[in-house]
Amino acid sequence: MLTLEVALQKIQQFRPEQRKQVIQFVEFLDNQAITAPELPSVDAETEFFSLAGIWENKDITVSSLRSEAWRETK
């Protein structure tokens, strides 16, 4: 496991341009943490079954899907 002290030692050995890239990356991560909304936790099984009804009463078969996906253009 890389500790902060080891990371700092490695960064200190970098050339100035590499250090600049490290700083830019850290700033990027910091901005991402601020702007990214926190997603609610979702139970995968509940999520799956909540979508189960979208095909209800629709005539969808393997054949109809294939013909739609590979229809000939004229």
DRENTORKOL-3810 file (N, C-alpha, C; in nm, 4 decimals):
REM DRENTORKOL-3810
@n.u->0.0848; n.v->-0.1186; n.w->0.0000; ca.u->0.0000; ca.v->0.0000; ca.w->0.0000; c.u->0.0887; c.v->0.1240; c.w->0.0000
@n.u->0.0531; n.v->0.2154; n.w->-0.0858; ca.u->0.1302; ca.v->0.3386; ca.w->-0.0991; c.u->0.0836; c.v->0.4388; c.w->0.0058
@n.u->0.1730; n.v->0.4783; n.w->0.0941; ca.u->0.1369; ca.v->0.5756; ca.w->0.1959; c.u->0.1616; c.v->0.7161; c.w->0.1427
@n.u->0.1068; n.v->0.8124; n.w->0.2081; ca.u->0.1238; ca.v->0.9512; ca.w->0.1664; c.u->0.2705; c.v->0.9916; c.w->0.1670
@n.u->0.3445; n.v->0.9452; n.w->0.2668; ca.u->0.4865; ca.v->0.9801; ca.w->0.2756; c.u->0.5644; c.v->0.9246; c.w->0.1563
@n.u->0.5355; n.v->0.7995; n.w->0.1204; ca.u->0.6041; ca.v->0.7382; ca.w->0.0065; c.u->0.5662; c.v->0.8112; c.w->-0.1219
@n.u->0.4389; n.v->0.8449; n.w->-0.1354; ca.u->0.3938; ca.v->0.9172; ca.w->-0.2545; c.u->0.4633; c.v->1.0521; c.w->-0.2655
@n.u->0.4752; n.v->1.1233; n.w->-0.1545; ca.u->0.5431; ca.v->1.2529; ca.w->-0.1555; c.u->0.6901; c.v->1.2384; c.w->-0.1929
@n.u->0.7553; n.v->1.1351; n.w->-0.1422; ca.u->0.8959; ca.v->1.1120; ca.w->-0.1771; c.u->0.9103; c.v->1.0883; c.w->-0.3277
@n.u->0.8201; n.v->1.0093; n.w->-0.3826; ca.u->0.8261; ca.v->0.9811; ca.w->-0.5259; c.u->0.8004; c.v->1.1080; c.w->-0.6073
@n.u->0.7016; n.v->1.1863; n.w->-0.5645; ca.u->0.6685; ca.v->1.3105; ca.w->-0.6358; c.u->0.7846; c.v->1.4086; c.w->-0.6316
@n.u->0.8552; n.v->1.4149; n.w->-0.5187; ca.u->0.9694; ca.v->1.5048; ca.w->-0.5073; c.u->1.0808; c.v->1.4694; c.w->-0.6047
@n.u->1.0876; n.v->1.3455; n.w->-0.6477; ca.u->1.1891; ca.v->1.3025; ca.w->-0.7431; c.u->1.1488; c.v->1.3309; c.w->-0.8884
@n.u->1.0242; n.v->1.3687; n.w->-0.9098; ca.u->0.9762; ca.v->1.3956; ca.w->-1.0454; c.u->1.0368; c.v->1.5241; c.w->-1.1015
@n.u->1.0401; n.v->1.5303; n.w->-1.2326; ca.u->1.0776; ca.v->1.6548; ca.w->-1.3002; c.u->0.9644; c.v->1.7560; c.w->-1.2805
@n.u->0.9932; n.v->1.8858; n.w->-1.2940; ca.u->0.8902; ca.v->1.9891; ca.w->-1.2733; c.u->0.7628; c.v->1.9664; c.w->-1.3555
@n.u->0.7768; n.v->1.9227; n.w->-1.4802; ca.u->0.6584; ca.v->1.9000; ca.w->-1.5636; c.u->0.5731; c.v->1.7853; c.w->-1.5081
@n.u->0.6377; n.v->1.6823; n.w->-1.4565; ca.u->0.5640; ca.v->1.5706; ca.w->-1.3974; c.u->0.4906; c.v->1.6147; c.w->-1.2707
@n.u->0.5573; n.v->1.6983; n.w->-1.1913; ca.u->0.4915; ca.v->1.7505; ca.w->-1.0701; c.u->0.3689; c.v->1.8316; c.w->-1.1063
@n.u->0.3820; n.v->1.9112; n.w->-1.2125; ca.u->0.2692; ca.v->1.9923; ca.w->-1.2585; c.u->0.1518; c.v->1.9023; c.w->-1.2977
@n.u->0.1810; n.v->1.7910; n.w->-1.3634; ca.u->0.0755; ca.v->1.6975; ca.w->-1.4028; c.u->0.0091; c.v->1.6332; c.w->-1.2808
@n.u->0.0895; n.v->1.6018; n.w->-1.1793; ca.u->0.0343; ca.v->1.5449; ca.w->-1.0563; c.u->-0.0608; c.v->1.6458; c.w->-0.9915
@n.u->-0.0192; n.v->1.7703; n.w->-0.9834; ca.u->-0.1026; ca.v->1.8747; ca.w->-0.9240; c.u->-0.2307; c.v->1.8926; c.w->-1.0034
@n.u->-0.2213; n.v->1.8933; n.w->-1.1360; ca.u->-0.3409; ca.v->1.9061; ca.w->-1.2194; c.u->-0.4363; c.v->1.7890; c.w->-1.1974
@n.u->-0.3819; n.v->1.6693; n.w->-1.1835; ca.u->-0.4652; ca.v->1.5523; ca.w->-1.1597; c.u->-0.5349; c.v->1.5599; c.w->-1.0240
@n.u->-0.4618; n.v->1.6018; n.w->-0.9217; ca.u->-0.5208; ca.v->1.6158; ca.w->-0.7888; c.u->-0.6317; c.v->1.7212; c.w->-0.7916
@n.u->-0.6083; n.v->1.8323; n.w->-0.8617; ca.u->-0.7120; ca.v->1.9354; ca.w->-0.8744; c.u->-0.8337; c.v->1.8817; c.w->-0.9489
@n.u->-0.8099; n.v->1.8017; n.w->-1.0526; ca.u->-0.9192; ca.v->1.7394; ca.w->-1.1262; c.u->-1.0026; c.v->1.6511; c.w->-1.0332
@n.u->-0.9362; n.v->1.5672; n.w->-0.9542; ca.u->-1.0081; ca.v->1.4803; ca.w->-0.8617; c.u->-1.0849; c.v->1.5606; c.w->-0.7580
@n.u->-1.0244; n.v->1.6693; n.w->-0.7115; ca.u->-1.0904; ca.v->1.7542; ca.w->-0.6127; c.u->-1.2162; c.v->1.8173; c.w->-0.6722
@n.u->-1.2063; n.v->1.8684; n.w->-0.7941; ca.u->-1.3229; ca.v->1.9276; ca.w->-0.8603; c.u->-1.4298; c.v->1.8236; c.w->-0.8868
@n.u->-1.3880; n.v->1.7040; n.w->-0.9224; ca.u->-1.4821; ca.v->1.5969; ca.w->-0.9507; c.u->-1.5601; c.v->1.5610; c.w->-0.8245
@n.u->-1.4934; n.v->1.5597; n.w->-0.7119; ca.u->-1.5596; ca.v->1.5269; ca.w->-0.5856; c.u->-1.6608; c.v->1.6340; c.w->-0.5487
@n.u->-1.6330; n.v->1.7574; n.w->-0.5847; ca.u->-1.7224; ca.v->1.8684; ca.w->-0.5517; c.u->-1.8433; c.v->1.8690; c.w->-0.6435
@n.u->-1.8227; n.v->1.8473; n.w->-0.7726; ca.u->-1.9308; ca.v->1.8633; ca.w->-0.8692; c.u->-2.0106; c.v->1.7365; c.w->-0.8943
@n.u->-1.9564; n.v->1.6208; n.w->-0.8647; ca.u->-2.0277; ca.v->1.4970; ca.w->-0.8937; c.u->-2.1374; c.v->1.4741; c.w->-0.7897
@n.u->-2.2607; n.v->1.4585; n.w->-0.8367; ca.u->-2.3675; ca.v->1.4314; ca.w->-0.7415; c.u->-2.3545; c.v->1.2901; c.w->-0.6858
@n.u->-2.3930; n.v->1.2738; n.w->-0.5640; ca.u->-2.3864; ca.v->1.1424; ca.w->-0.5036; c.u->-2.5083; c.v->1.0634; c.w->-0.5470
@n.u->-2.4837; n.v->0.9461; n.w->-0.6038; ca.u->-2.5929; ca.v->0.8634; ca.w->-0.6527; c.u->-2.6521; c.v->0.7837; c.w->-0.5381
@n.u->-2.7850; n.v->0.7707; n.w->-0.5387; ca.u->-2.8455; ca.v->0.6911; ca.w->-0.4326; c.u->-2.8112; c.v->0.5440; c.w->-0.4517
@n.u->-2.8025; n.v->0.4720; n.w->-0.3435; ca.u->-2.7736; ca.v->0.3294; ca.w->-0.3543; c.u->-2.8993; c.v->0.2578; c.w->-0.4033
@n.u->-2.8791; n.v->0.1641; n.w->-0.4944; ca.u->-2.9914; ca.v->0.0934; ca.w->-0.5543; c.u->-2.9681; c.v->-0.0562; c.w->-0.5413
@n.u->-3.0690; n.v->-0.1238; n.w->-0.4969; ca.u->-3.0631; ca.v->-0.2687; ca.w->-0.4902; c.u->-3.0769; c.v->-0.3213; c.w->-0.6326
@n.u->-2.9794; n.v->-0.3968; n.w->-0.6814; ca.u->-2.9761; ca.v->-0.4416; ca.w->-0.8206; c.u->-3.0992; c.v->-0.5241; c.w->-0.8566
@n.u->-3.1429; n.v->-0.6083; n.w->-0.7677; ca.u->-3.2601; ca.v->-0.6919; ca.w->-0.7979; c.u->-3.3860; c.v->-0.6070; c.w->-0.8097
@n.u->-3.4019; n.v->-0.5116; n.w->-0.7204; ca.u->-3.5169; ca.v->-0.4222; ca.w->-0.7265; c.u->-3.5132; c.v->-0.3401; c.w->-0.8540
@n.u->-3.3965; n.v->-0.2913; n.w->-0.8904; ca.u->-3.3808; ca.v->-0.2133; ca.w->-1.0124; c.u->-3.4181; c.v->-0.2960; c.w->-1.1348
@n.u->-3.3746; n.v->-0.4210; n.w->-1.1392; ca.u->-3.4049; ca.v->-0.5088; ca.w->-1.2516; c.u->-3.5553; c.v->-0.5277; c.w->-1.2657
@n.u->-3.6232; n.v->-0.5607; n.w->-1.1563; ca.u->-3.7657; ca.v->-0.5890; ca.w->-1.1647; c.u->-3.8496; c.v->-0.4626; c.w->-1.1842
@n.u->-3.7960; n.v->-0.3469; n.w->-1.1511; ca.u->-3.8707; ca.v->-0.2239; ca.w->-1.1767; c.u->-3.8810; c.v->-0.1967; c.w->-1.3266
@n.u->-3.7880; n.v->-0.2524; n.w->-1.4052; ca.u->-3.7907; ca.v->-0.2363; ca.w->-1.5504; c.u->-3.8650; c.v->-0.3488; c.w->-1.6216
@n.u->-3.9022; n.v->-0.4513; n.w->-1.5500; ca.u->-3.9597; ca.v->-0.5700; ca.w->-1.6124; c.u->-4.0878; c.v->-0.5412; c.w->-1.6895
@n.u->-4.1642; n.v->-0.4430; n.w->-1.6492; ca.u->-4.2922; ca.v->-0.4172; ca.w->-1.7153; c.u->-4.2850; c.v->-0.3353; c.w->-1.8425
@n.u->-4.1703; n.v->-0.2876; n.w->-1.8826; ca.u->-4.1655; ca.v->-0.2003; ca.w->-2.0001; c.u->-4.1951; c.v->-0.2738; c.w->-2.1292
@n.u->-4.1857; n.v->-0.4064; n.w->-2.1297; ca.u->-4.2159; ca.v->-0.4830; ca.w->-2.2503; c.u->-4.3537; c.v->-0.5489; c.w->-2.2432
@n.u->-4.4287; n.v->-0.5204; n.w->-2.1380; ca.u->-4.5593; ca.v->-0.5820; ca.w->-2.1199; c.u->-4.6529; c.v->-0.5432; c.w->-2.2344
@n.u->-4.7270; n.v->-0.6410; n.w->-2.2842; ca.u->-4.8243; ca.v->-0.6226; ca.w->-2.3922; c.u->-4.7611; c.v->-0.5749; c.w->-2.5221
@n.u->-4.6359; n.v->-0.6056; n.w->-2.5440; ca.u->-4.5696; ca.v->-0.5714; ca.w->-2.6695; c.u->-4.5295; c.v->-0.7002; c.w->-2.7389
@n.u->-4.5481; n.v->-0.7029; n.w->-2.8683; ca.u->-4.5159; ca.v->-0.8217; ca.w->-2.9459; c.u->-4.3690; c.v->-0.8158; c.w->-2.9869
@n.u->-4.2827; n.v->-0.8555; n.w->-2.8956; ca.u->-4.1390; ca.v->-0.8537; ca.w->-2.9222; c.u->-4.0880; c.v->-0.9965; c.w->-2.9165
@n.u->-4.0308; n.v->-1.0383; n.w->-3.0275; ca.u->-3.9738; ca.v->-1.1726; ca.w->-3.0351; c.u->-3.8297; c.v->-1.1607; c.w->-3.0836
@n.u->-3.7579; n.v->-1.2693; n.w->-3.0757; ca.u->-3.6214; ca.v->-1.2714; ca.w->-3.1276; c.u->-3.6246; c.v->-1.2389; c.w->-3.2765
@n.u->-3.7205; n.v->-1.2963; n.w->-3.3455; ca.u->-3.7332; ca.v->-1.2736; ca.w->-3.4891; c.u->-3.7598; c.v->-1.1259; c.w->-3.5210
@n.u->-3.8500; n.v->-1.0638; n.w->-3.4465; ca.u->-3.8803; ca.v->-0.9219; ca.w->-3.4734; c.u->-3.7610; c.v->-0.8323; c.w->-3.4414
@n.u->-3.6869; n.v->-0.8662; n.w->-3.3365; ca.u->-3.5678; ca.v->-0.7880; ca.w->-3.3030; c.u->-3.4615; c.v->-0.8001; c.w->-3.4119
@n.u->-3.4418; n.v->-0.9238; n.w->-3.4610; ca.u->-3.3428; ca.v->-0.9447; ca.w->-3.5661; c.u->-3.3816; c.v->-0.8725; c.w->-3.6951
@n.u->-3.5082; n.v->-0.8814; n.w->-3.7310; ca.u->-3.5496; ca.v->-0.8164; ca.w->-3.8561; c.u->-3.5365; c.v->-0.6646; c.w->-3.8458
@n.u->-3.5598; n.v->-0.6099; n.w->-3.7291; ca.u->-3.5448; ca.v->-0.4647; ca.w->-3.7103; c.u->-3.3971; c.v->-0.4249; c.w->-3.7118
@n.u->-3.3129; n.v->-0.5054; n.w->-3.6480; ca.u->-3.1702; ca.v->-0.4730; ca.w->-3.6396; c.u->-3.0985; c.v->-0.4887; c.w->-3.7731
@n.u->-3.1405; n.v->-0.5881; n.w->-3.8525; ca.u->-3.0711; ca.v->-0.6154; ca.w->-3.9774; c.u->-3.1593; c.v->-0.5938; c.w->-4.0992
@n.u->-3.2477; n.v->-0.4967; n.w->-4.0919; ca.u->-3.3345; ca.v->-0.4726; ca.w->-4.2077; c.u->-3.2531; c.v->-0.4158; c.w->-4.3235
@n.u->-3.2984; n.v->-0.4475; n.w->-4.4383; ca.u->-3.2295; ca.v->-0.4017; ca.w->-4.5590; c.u->-3.2690; c.v->-0.2584; c.w->-4.5897
@n.u->-3.1711; n.v->-0.1790; n.w->-4.6272; ca.u->-3.1993; ca.v->-0.0419; ca.w->-4.6689; c.u->-3.2059; c.v->-0.0396; c.w->-4.8204
@n.u->-3.2991; n.v->0.0363; n.w->-4.8729; ca.u->-3.3158; ca.v->0.0426; ca.w->-5.0187; c.u->-3.2869; c.v->0.1808; c.w->-5.0693
END
